[in-house]
Amino acid sequence: MGMDNKLEKIRHSAAHILAQAVTEFFPDVKLAIGPATEEGFYYDFDCPSSFQPEDLERIEKRMHEIVAENHPFVQTPVSREEAVGIFTQKKQPYKLEILRDLDNQEAITTVRHGAFLDLCRGGHVQSTGEVKALKLLSVAGAYWRGSESNPMLQRIYGTAFASREELERYLKQREEALKRDHRKLGKALELFSFHPEGPGFPFWHPNGLVLYETLLGFWREMHRKAGYVEVRTPVVLADELWKRSGHYDHYKEHMYFTRIDEREFAIKPMNCPGGVLIYKETQHSYRDLPVRMAEVGLVHRHELSGVLHGLFRVKSFSIDDAHIFCSPGDMEGEIRGVIRLILEVYRTLGFEYVDVELSTRPERSLGTDAMWNEATQALEEALKGSGIGYQVQPGEGAFYGPKIDFHIRDSLDRTWQCGTIQVDFSMPERFELEYVAKDGKKARPVMIHRACFGSVERFLGILIEHFGGDFPLWLAPVQVKALSIAEGHAQAVRAIVQELCGRGIRAQGDLRSEKIGYKIREGELQKVPYLLVVGEREINEGTVSVRRRGKGDMGAQMLATFMETILKDINEKRR
């Protein structure tokens, strides 16, 4: 994960070149920040006029000229007073605000290339001439420092690479990604929508809900086989519960609160405390453990409107959670079982390449050193015992325990963090969870938090883009569409659809008085895996003419033969 240091320097330098070009065309512009990112770089501007597509064209042209001029990047240490003087004279309020917020001990430097000067910590190539392959991509709104109470700025996005070939490869991949954008496909395939009456809250349409529930049906099947029980806990719970769990202190800015009968409540941002209350309801002995308790739990989290992004970033979503309560001795074995389950789920869905990270204790955390060491060791041993390579991410664990994160790689070679396994000694302590050990004494169980998908909504967004909306047969919202050639064939089509549905196949009929070529084209655009053409010949012969998406005409088949073939594919979840 992540880019190398040279590429980061190229992209950060490109952001400075962008800022110079913009200030030349728009002298009154106020400069904010311009970092390198995983995708490229951006710079935020406060400009009286809106940047238009033609502005981006001339800005990019000027950037290429600045590169050709090959100005060296010169970094100079300055005192706080000097820096304030420079950016007061330049009338740059955002730079002055950054200076005000800097720690008194922090070194302050400016960076100059050519006639352009900026406040910057550094991290540049030697000269502008080293930024050989760059491209501006888009412009969007962004609140200063991510807060809705601050001014809305204009963010120009771009990308840069070490070579023209790498840039071309990226642009081709990006073009394909735009075609597969889940927001665009969600509308075209009638899967989901968003509305101003519920900003950030997805509305699932019939096709989308079939996709959603089919995915969860597969998830439930896998979990039943792995010995999990499923529970459901309330969406609204008293805020003292969240204070006891530790979520209130660490997470309250992302939570929604309400008042009922003079008592304070919170809409749950996570499912864990509800699962804990169910565990406490029953007295457990060592013979009952492990308890593997799964929940597809609906949660709500406050997100700024500026960061909402289709299904990838929403305010309301379901987490495919599970909480495993086990003895410390069973911890490693349980983690291994979760690793096997998560990888099998991903393989079935077509994600063959998975990167794994182990994240250790962050600065803000709960629990003792001994707890953290034992939990981290159990995760490490489980990974080693499973024969899985992994990278360590120091200080990136959850506030209550270390974790393993799974990053899946999609068909466009992009990575997405989805699955997670987190060991938690803290919550069992806070809620005084117990079980009766073999010696008859009370003992404290370990709690393992885990998810395969993470946010089900986000995972579906990833799946839509991974398959480009062309889902495997078993996942497709409509698996078969029967098309009548003429009005007189409608009754036969209805009978075929009824027979297909009776066998558990998701089927629809198209009985409109349109030409058959038009119906076929529309079925292709809707990405229906199988189209069955029904006319006079098919009715007389008791067959259907089969068209497979991506393969075209597969000839006439007996309906019973066709059904047996696709039911086998559906049941085996073939890709």
C-alpha positions as CSV (number, residue, x, y, z in Angstrom):
1,M,0.0,0.0,0.0
2,G,1.1,3.6,-0.5
3,M,3.4,5.3,-2.9
4,D,7.2,5.4,-2.8
5,N,9.0,8.5,-1.6
6,K,10.1,9.7,-5.1
7,L,6.6,9.5,-6.5
8,E,5.3,11.4,-3.4
9,K,7.9,14.2,-4.1
10,I,6.9,14.3,-7.8
11,R,3.3,14.8,-6.9
12,H,3.9,17.3,-4.1
13,S,6.1,19.3,-6.5
14,A,3.3,19.1,-9.1
15,A,0.9,20.7,-6.5
16,H,3.3,23.7,-6.2
17,I,3.5,24.0,-10.0
18,L,-0.3,24.0,-10.1
19,A,-0.5,26.8,-7.4
20,Q,2.0,28.9,-9.4
21,A,0.0,28.5,-12.6
22,V,-3.3,29.4,-10.9
23,T,-1.8,32.5,-9.2
24,E,-0.5,33.7,-12.6
25,F,-4.0,33.5,-14.2
26,F,-5.9,34.6,-11.0
27,P,-3.8,37.1,-9.0
28,D,-6.4,37.5,-6.3
29,V,-6.6,33.8,-5.5
30,K,-6.0,32.7,-1.8
31,L,-3.9,29.6,-1.4
32,A,-4.8,26.9,1.1
33,I,-3.0,23.5,1.0
34,G,-1.7,21.2,-1.7
35,P,-0.7,17.6,-0.6
36,A,0.3,14.5,-2.6
37,T,-2.3,11.7,-2.4
38,E,-2.5,8.0,-3.4
39,E,-4.2,9.0,-6.6
40,G,-2.0,12.1,-7.4
41,F,-2.3,15.6,-5.8
42,Y,-4.7,18.5,-5.3
43,Y,-4.5,22.1,-4.3
44,D,-7.3,24.1,-2.5
45,F,-8.0,27.6,-3.7
46,D,-10.3,30.4,-2.5
47,C,-11.0,32.2,-5.8
48,P,-13.7,34.8,-6.6
49,S,-14.6,33.1,-9.9
50,S,-15.4,29.4,-10.5
51,F,-12.8,27.4,-12.3
52,Q,-14.2,26.3,-15.7
53,P,-13.0,23.4,-17.9
54,E,-11.3,25.8,-20.2
55,D,-9.5,27.3,-17.2
56,L,-8.1,23.8,-16.3
57,E,-6.9,23.4,-19.9
58,R,-4.9,26.7,-19.9
59,I,-3.6,26.0,-16.3
60,E,-2.3,22.6,-17.3
61,K,-0.7,24.1,-20.4
62,R,1.1,26.7,-18.2
63,M,2.2,23.9,-15.8
64,H,3.9,22.1,-18.7
65,E,5.7,25.3,-19.5
66,I,6.9,25.7,-15.9
67,V,8.2,22.1,-16.0
68,A,10.1,22.9,-19.2
69,E,11.6,26.1,-17.6
70,N,13.2,23.7,-15.1
71,H,13.3,26.0,-12.0
72,P,15.0,24.5,-8.9
73,F,13.0,24.1,-5.7
74,V,14.7,26.1,-3.0
75,Q,13.7,25.5,0.6
76,T,14.6,28.2,3.1
77,P,14.2,28.2,6.9
78,V,12.4,31.4,8.2
79,S,11.4,32.7,11.6
80,R,7.7,32.8,12.5
81,E,7.9,36.6,12.3
82,E,9.4,36.5,8.8
83,A,6.8,34.0,7.6
84,V,3.9,36.1,9.0
85,G,5.4,39.2,7.3
86,I,5.7,37.4,4.0
87,F,2.2,36.0,3.9
88,T,0.6,39.1,5.3
89,Q,2.2,41.1,2.5
90,K,1.0,38.5,0.0
91,K,-2.6,38.7,1.5
92,Q,-2.8,34.9,2.1
93,P,-5.1,34.4,5.2
94,Y,-5.0,30.6,5.0
95,K,-1.2,30.5,5.2
96,L,-1.4,32.8,8.2
97,E,-3.9,30.6,9.9
98,I,-1.6,27.6,9.3
99,L,1.2,29.6,10.9
100,R,-0.9,30.5,13.9
101,D,-1.7,26.8,14.6
102,L,1.9,25.6,14.3
103,D,3.7,24.5,17.5
104,N,6.2,27.1,18.7
105,Q,9.0,24.5,18.5
106,E,8.1,23.5,14.9
107,A,10.6,24.6,12.2
108,I,9.1,26.9,9.5
109,T,10.3,26.8,5.9
110,T,9.3,28.4,2.6
111,V,9.8,26.8,-0.8
112,R,10.5,28.8,-3.9
113,H,10.6,27.8,-7.6
114,G,11.0,30.6,-10.1
115,A,9.0,33.6,-9.0
116,F,6.6,31.5,-6.9
117,L,6.9,31.2,-3.1
118,D,4.9,29.0,-0.8
119,L,4.8,28.0,2.9
120,C,5.8,24.3,3.0
121,R,7.6,21.7,5.1
122,G,9.4,20.4,2.0
123,G,9.5,17.0,0.2
124,H,10.1,18.1,-3.4
125,V,12.2,16.9,-6.4
126,Q,15.3,19.0,-7.3
127,S,13.6,21.0,-10.0
128,T,10.3,21.5,-11.9
129,G,11.9,19.6,-14.8
130,E,11.7,16.3,-13.0
131,V,7.8,16.4,-13.1
132,K,7.7,14.9,-16.5
133,A,4.2,13.4,-16.7
134,L,1.3,15.3,-15.2
135,K,-2.4,15.8,-15.9
136,L,-5.2,17.9,-14.3
137,L,-8.3,15.8,-13.7
138,S,-11.2,17.7,-12.2
139,V,-12.4,20.4,-9.8
140,A,-14.7,20.0,-6.8
141,G,-15.8,21.9,-3.7
142,A,-14.0,21.3,-0.4
143,Y,-14.5,23.0,3.0
144,W,-11.4,24.6,4.5
145,R,-10.1,22.0,7.0
146,G,-13.1,19.8,6.3
147,S,-15.5,21.8,8.5
148,E,-18.9,23.0,7.2
149,S,-18.6,26.1,9.3
150,N,-15.5,27.2,7.3
151,P,-15.4,28.7,3.7
152,M,-16.0,26.4,0.7
153,L,-12.9,26.3,-1.4
154,Q,-12.3,25.0,-4.9
155,R,-10.1,21.9,-5.1
156,I,-8.3,21.2,-8.3
157,Y,-7.3,17.5,-8.6
158,G,-4.4,16.3,-10.7
159,T,-2.0,13.4,-11.0
160,A,1.6,12.9,-11.8
161,F,3.9,10.0,-12.5
162,A,7.6,9.4,-13.0
163,S,7.0,8.5,-16.7
164,R,4.5,9.2,-19.5
165,E,3.8,5.4,-19.8
166,E,2.7,5.2,-16.2
167,L,0.5,8.3,-16.6
168,E,-1.1,6.8,-19.8
169,R,-1.8,3.5,-18.0
170,Y,-3.4,5.4,-15.1
171,L,-5.6,7.5,-17.3
172,K,-6.8,4.5,-19.2
173,Q,-7.6,2.8,-15.9
174,R,-9.4,5.9,-14.7
175,E,-11.5,6.1,-17.8
176,E,-12.5,2.5,-17.2
177,A,-13.3,3.3,-13.6
178,L,-15.5,6.3,-14.7
179,K,-17.5,3.9,-16.9
180,R,-17.9,1.5,-13.9
181,D,-18.7,4.3,-11.4
182,H,-21.3,2.6,-9.0
183,R,-23.3,5.8,-8.8
184,K,-23.8,5.9,-12.6
185,L,-24.5,2.1,-12.8
186,G,-26.7,2.3,-9.7
187,K,-29.0,4.7,-11.6
188,A,-28.8,2.8,-15.0
189,L,-29.5,-0.6,-13.4
190,E,-32.1,0.8,-11.0
191,L,-30.3,-0.4,-7.9
192,F,-30.4,2.6,-5.5
193,S,-30.8,6.4,-5.3
194,F,-30.1,9.3,-3.0
195,H,-32.6,12.2,-2.3
196,P,-32.2,15.6,-0.6
197,E,-34.9,14.5,1.9
198,G,-32.3,12.1,3.3
199,P,-28.8,13.3,2.4
200,G,-26.3,10.5,2.8
201,F,-29.0,7.9,3.4
202,P,-29.4,5.4,0.5
203,F,-32.8,4.3,-0.9
204,W,-32.7,0.7,-2.2
205,H,-34.8,0.0,-5.2
206,P,-36.2,-3.5,-6.0
207,N,-33.2,-4.6,-8.1
208,G,-30.8,-3.2,-5.6
209,L,-32.5,-4.9,-2.6
210,V,-32.4,-8.2,-4.4
211,L,-28.6,-7.7,-4.8
212,Y,-28.3,-6.7,-1.2
213,E,-30.3,-9.6,0.2
214,T,-28.6,-12.2,-2.1
215,L,-25.2,-11.1,-0.8
216,L,-26.4,-11.3,2.8
217,G,-28.0,-14.7,2.0
218,F,-24.6,-16.0,1.0
219,W,-23.1,-14.4,4.1
220,R,-25.6,-16.1,6.3
221,E,-25.0,-19.5,4.6
222,M,-21.3,-19.2,5.2
223,H,-21.7,-18.2,8.9
224,R,-24.2,-21.0,9.7
225,K,-21.6,-23.5,8.4
226,A,-18.9,-21.8,10.5
227,G,-21.0,-22.2,13.7
228,Y,-22.3,-18.6,14.2
229,V,-25.7,-17.6,15.6
230,E,-27.3,-14.4,14.4
231,V,-28.8,-11.7,16.6
232,R,-30.3,-8.3,16.2
233,T,-29.9,-5.4,18.6
234,P,-31.7,-2.0,18.9
235,V,-30.7,1.0,16.8
236,V,-31.3,3.4,19.7
237,L,-29.6,2.8,23.1
238,A,-29.1,4.9,26.2
239,D,-26.0,7.1,26.1
240,E,-24.7,5.7,29.4
241,L,-24.1,2.5,27.6
242,W,-21.8,4.3,25.1
243,K,-20.0,6.0,27.9
244,R,-19.3,2.6,29.6
245,S,-18.1,1.0,26.3
246,G,-15.7,3.9,25.6
247,H,-17.3,4.9,22.3
248,Y,-18.6,8.1,23.8
249,D,-15.2,9.5,24.6
250,H,-13.5,8.3,21.4
251,Y,-16.4,8.7,18.9
252,K,-19.0,11.2,20.0
253,E,-18.4,13.7,17.2
254,H,-19.6,11.0,14.8
255,M,-22.7,10.0,16.8
256,Y,-26.3,11.2,16.6
257,F,-28.1,11.8,19.9
258,T,-31.8,12.0,20.9
259,R,-33.8,12.5,24.1
260,I,-36.7,10.2,25.1
261,D,-38.8,10.6,28.3
262,E,-36.2,13.0,29.8
263,R,-33.4,10.4,29.2
264,E,-30.4,10.8,26.8
265,F,-30.0,8.2,24.1
266,A,-27.7,7.7,21.1
267,I,-28.3,6.1,17.7
268,K,-25.8,3.4,17.5
269,P,-22.6,4.0,15.5
270,M,-21.4,0.4,16.2
271,N,-23.0,-2.9,17.2
272,C,-20.6,-4.1,19.9
273,P,-22.3,-3.0,23.1
274,G,-25.6,-4.5,22.1
275,G,-23.9,-7.9,21.6
276,V,-22.3,-7.5,25.0
277,L,-25.7,-7.1,26.7
278,I,-27.0,-10.3,25.0
279,Y,-23.9,-12.2,26.2
280,K,-24.5,-10.9,29.8
281,E,-28.1,-12.2,29.7
282,T,-26.9,-15.8,30.2
283,Q,-24.5,-17.5,32.5
284,H,-21.8,-19.2,30.4
285,S,-19.4,-22.0,31.3
286,Y,-16.2,-22.9,29.5
287,R,-18.2,-25.6,27.7
288,D,-20.4,-23.0,26.0
289,L,-17.4,-21.1,24.6
290,P,-16.7,-19.9,22.0
291,V,-19.9,-18.0,21.4
292,R,-19.9,-16.7,17.8
293,M,-22.5,-14.0,17.6
294,A,-23.1,-12.4,14.2
295,E,-25.2,-9.3,13.5
296,V,-26.0,-7.4,10.3
297,G,-26.5,-4.2,12.3
298,L,-27.8,-0.9,11.0
299,V,-25.6,2.0,12.2
300,H,-25.6,5.7,11.8
301,R,-22.6,8.0,11.7
302,H,-22.4,11.7,11.2
303,E,-20.4,12.6,8.1
304,L,-19.8,16.0,6.6
305,S,-21.8,16.5,3.4
306,G,-18.5,17.3,1.5
307,V,-17.2,13.8,2.1
308,L,-20.3,11.8,1.1
309,H,-19.7,9.7,-2.0
310,G,-22.3,7.4,-3.3
311,L,-22.4,4.1,-1.3
312,F,-18.7,4.5,-0.4
313,R,-19.4,7.1,2.3
314,V,-22.9,7.3,3.7
315,K,-24.5,8.3,7.0
316,S,-26.5,5.1,7.4
317,F,-25.2,1.6,6.6
318,S,-25.1,-2.0,7.9
319,I,-22.0,-3.7,9.3
320,D,-21.7,-7.4,8.9
321,D,-20.4,-7.7,12.4
322,A,-19.7,-10.6,14.6
323,H,-18.5,-10.8,18.1
324,I,-16.7,-13.9,19.3
325,F,-16.5,-14.5,23.1
326,C,-13.8,-17.1,23.9
327,S,-11.3,-18.1,26.4
328,P,-7.7,-16.7,26.1
329,G,-6.5,-20.2,25.2
330,D,-8.9,-20.4,22.2
331,M,-8.1,-17.0,20.9
332,E,-5.5,-17.9,18.3
333,G,-7.7,-20.8,16.9
334,E,-10.7,-18.5,16.6
335,I,-8.7,-15.9,14.8
336,R,-7.5,-18.6,12.3
337,G,-11.1,-19.6,11.7
338,V,-12.1,-16.0,11.0
339,I,-9.2,-15.6,8.5
340,R,-10.3,-18.8,6.7
341,L,-13.9,-17.6,6.5
342,I,-13.1,-14.1,5.3
343,L,-10.7,-15.4,2.5
344,E,-13.3,-18.0,1.4
345,V,-16.0,-15.2,1.1
346,Y,-13.6,-13.1,-1.0
347,R,-12.6,-16.0,-3.3
348,T,-16.2,-16.8,-3.9
349,L,-16.9,-13.2,-4.9
350,G,-13.9,-13.1,-7.3
351,F,-11.4,-11.3,-5.1
352,E,-8.3,-13.6,-5.5
353,Y,-5.7,-11.0,-4.3
354,V,-5.9,-9.9,-0.7
355,D,-3.3,-7.7,1.1
356,V,-3.2,-8.1,4.9
357,E,-2.1,-5.6,7.5
358,L,-1.5,-6.0,11.3
359,S,-2.2,-2.7,13.1
360,T,-0.7,-2.1,16.6
361,R,-1.6,0.1,19.6
362,P,-2.4,3.7,18.9
363,E,-1.6,6.6,21.2
364,R,-5.2,7.0,22.4
365,S,-6.2,3.6,23.6
366,L,-7.8,1.6,26.5
367,G,-6.3,-1.3,28.5
368,T,-3.0,-2.3,29.9
369,D,0.3,-3.1,28.1
370,A,-0.1,-6.8,29.1
371,M,-3.5,-6.9,27.4
372,W,-2.2,-5.3,24.2
373,N,0.9,-7.5,24.0
374,E,-1.2,-10.7,24.4
375,A,-3.7,-9.6,21.8
376,T,-1.1,-8.5,19.3
377,Q,0.8,-11.8,19.8
378,A,-2.4,-13.9,19.2
379,L,-3.0,-12.0,15.9
380,E,0.6,-12.5,14.8
381,E,0.6,-16.2,15.6
382,A,-2.7,-16.7,13.8
383,L,-1.4,-15.0,10.7
384,K,1.8,-17.0,10.7
385,G,0.0,-20.2,11.4
386,S,-2.3,-19.5,8.5
387,G,0.7,-19.0,6.2
388,I,-0.3,-15.5,5.3
389,G,2.1,-12.7,4.5
390,Y,1.3,-9.3,6.1
391,Q,2.6,-5.8,6.8
392,V,2.8,-4.2,10.2
393,Q,1.1,-0.7,10.6
394,P,2.5,0.7,13.9
395,G,-0.1,2.7,15.9
396,E,-3.0,2.1,13.6
397,G,-5.0,-0.2,15.8
398,A,-8.5,0.5,17.2
399,F,-8.7,2.3,20.5
400,Y,-9.7,-0.9,22.3
401,G,-7.3,-3.4,20.6
402,P,-4.9,-4.4,17.8
403,K,-6.4,-5.6,14.5
404,I,-5.9,-7.3,11.2
405,D,-7.2,-5.5,8.1
406,F,-7.9,-7.2,4.8
407,H,-7.5,-5.2,1.6
408,I,-9.1,-6.7,-1.5
409,R,-7.9,-6.0,-5.0
410,D,-10.6,-5.4,-7.7
411,S,-10.6,-5.9,-11.4
412,L,-9.0,-2.5,-12.0
413,D,-6.2,-3.3,-9.6
414,R,-7.5,-0.9,-6.9
415,T,-7.3,-1.9,-3.3
416,W,-10.1,-1.5,-0.8
417,Q,-9.9,-2.1,3.0
418,C,-12.9,-4.2,3.9
419,G,-12.5,-7.1,6.4
420,T,-11.1,-6.7,9.9
421,I,-10.4,-8.8,13.0
422,Q,-9.9,-6.9,16.3
423,V,-9.0,-8.4,19.6
424,D,-10.6,-6.6,22.6
425,F,-9.7,-7.2,26.3
426,S,-11.1,-3.8,27.3
427,M,-14.8,-4.2,26.7
428,P,-15.1,-7.5,28.6
429,E,-13.4,-5.7,31.5
430,R,-15.6,-2.6,31.3
431,F,-18.8,-4.7,31.2
432,E,-17.5,-7.3,33.7
433,L,-18.2,-10.2,31.3
434,E,-17.6,-13.7,32.8
435,Y,-17.7,-17.4,32.2
436,V,-17.2,-20.3,34.6
437,A,-13.7,-21.9,33.9
438,K,-12.8,-25.6,34.3
439,D,-11.7,-25.0,37.9
440,G,-15.1,-23.6,38.7
441,K,-13.9,-20.1,39.2
442,K,-15.1,-17.0,37.3
443,A,-12.9,-16.0,34.4
444,R,-12.9,-13.1,31.9
445,P,-13.6,-14.0,28.2
446,V,-11.7,-12.4,25.3
447,M,-13.9,-10.5,22.8
448,I,-13.0,-10.7,19.1
449,H,-14.7,-8.1,16.8
450,R,-14.7,-9.0,13.1
451,A,-16.4,-8.2,9.7
452,C,-16.0,-9.6,6.2
453,F,-17.5,-6.7,4.3
454,G,-17.3,-3.9,6.8
455,S,-20.0,-1.6,5.5
456,V,-22.4,-3.7,3.4
457,E,-23.3,-0.6,1.4
458,R,-19.7,0.2,0.6
459,F,-18.9,-3.4,-0.2
460,L,-21.8,-3.4,-2.7
461,G,-20.4,-0.2,-4.3
462,I,-17.1,-2.0,-4.7
463,L,-18.8,-5.1,-6.2
464,I,-20.8,-3.0,-8.7
465,E,-17.5,-1.4,-9.9
466,H,-15.5,-4.7,-9.8
467,F,-18.1,-6.4,-12.1
468,G,-19.0,-3.2,-13.9
469,G,-22.6,-4.1,-13.1
470,D,-22.2,-7.4,-15.0
471,F,-22.8,-9.6,-12.0
472,P,-22.2,-13.3,-11.8
473,L,-25.4,-15.2,-12.5
474,W,-26.0,-16.1,-8.8
475,L,-25.8,-12.4,-7.8
476,A,-27.7,-10.8,-10.7
477,P,-30.9,-9.1,-9.6
478,V,-32.7,-10.4,-12.8
479,Q,-31.1,-13.6,-13.9
480,V,-33.3,-14.4,-16.9
481,K,-35.5,-12.2,-19.1
482,A,-37.9,-13.9,-21.6
483,L,-38.7,-11.8,-24.7
484,S,-41.8,-12.3,-26.9
485,I,-41.3,-11.8,-30.6
486,A,-44.9,-10.8,-31.3
487,E,-48.1,-10.1,-29.3
488,G,-49.4,-13.7,-29.9
489,H,-46.5,-15.1,-28.0
490,A,-47.2,-13.3,-24.7
491,Q,-49.1,-16.2,-23.0
492,A,-46.1,-18.6,-23.7
493,V,-43.7,-16.0,-22.2
494,R,-45.8,-15.7,-19.1
495,A,-45.9,-19.5,-18.6
496,I,-42.1,-19.6,-19.1
497,V,-41.5,-16.9,-16.5
498,Q,-43.8,-18.6,-14.1
499,E,-42.0,-21.9,-14.4
500,L,-38.6,-20.2,-14.0
501,C,-39.7,-18.3,-10.9
502,G,-41.2,-21.6,-9.5
503,R,-37.7,-23.1,-9.6
504,G,-36.3,-20.1,-7.7
505,I,-34.8,-18.4,-10.7
506,R,-35.2,-14.6,-10.8
507,A,-37.0,-14.1,-14.1
508,Q,-39.0,-11.4,-15.8
509,G,-40.9,-11.2,-19.1
510,D,-40.8,-8.4,-21.8
511,L,-44.2,-8.5,-23.5
512,R,-44.0,-5.0,-25.1
513,S,-44.9,-4.6,-28.8
514,E,-41.3,-3.5,-29.6
515,K,-39.2,-5.2,-32.2
516,I,-37.2,-8.1,-30.9
517,G,-33.8,-6.5,-31.8
518,Y,-34.7,-3.5,-29.5
519,K,-35.7,-5.8,-26.6
520,I,-32.4,-7.7,-26.9
521,R,-30.4,-4.5,-27.0
522,E,-32.2,-3.2,-23.9
523,G,-31.7,-6.6,-22.1
524,E,-28.0,-6.3,-22.8
525,L,-27.9,-2.7,-21.5
526,Q,-29.6,-3.9,-18.3
527,K,-26.8,-6.5,-18.0
528,V,-29.3,-9.5,-17.7
529,P,-27.2,-12.7,-17.9
530,Y,-29.6,-14.7,-20.0
531,L,-32.2,-13.6,-22.6
532,L,-34.7,-16.1,-23.9
533,V,-36.3,-15.3,-27.2
534,V,-39.8,-16.9,-27.7
535,G,-41.6,-16.9,-31.1
536,E,-43.7,-19.3,-33.2
537,R,-40.9,-21.8,-33.8
538,E,-39.9,-22.0,-30.2
539,I,-43.6,-22.5,-29.1
540,N,-44.1,-25.2,-31.7
541,E,-40.9,-27.0,-30.8
542,G,-41.2,-26.5,-27.0
543,T,-37.9,-24.7,-26.8
544,V,-36.4,-21.3,-26.0
545,S,-33.7,-19.5,-28.0
546,V,-30.9,-18.7,-25.5
547,R,-28.7,-15.6,-25.5
548,R,-25.9,-15.4,-22.9
549,R,-24.5,-12.0,-22.1
550,G,-21.1,-11.6,-23.5
551,K,-21.4,-14.8,-25.7
552,G,-24.4,-14.0,-27.9
553,D,-26.8,-16.6,-29.4
554,M,-26.4,-20.1,-27.9
555,G,-29.1,-21.7,-29.9
556,A,-32.4,-23.4,-29.0
557,Q,-32.7,-25.4,-25.8
558,M,-35.5,-27.3,-24.1
559,L,-36.6,-25.1,-21.1
560,A,-36.0,-27.9,-18.6
561,T,-32.5,-28.4,-19.9
562,F,-31.8,-24.7,-19.7
563,M,-33.1,-24.5,-16.1
564,E,-31.0,-27.4,-14.9
565,T,-27.9,-25.9,-16.4
566,I,-28.3,-22.4,-14.8
567,L,-29.5,-23.8,-11.5
568,K,-26.2,-25.7,-11.3
569,D,-24.3,-22.5,-12.0
570,I,-26.4,-20.6,-9.4
571,N,-26.0,-23.2,-6.7
572,E,-22.3,-23.5,-7.2
573,K,-21.9,-19.7,-7.4
574,R,-19.9,-19.8,-10.5
575,R,-18.3,-16.7,-11.7
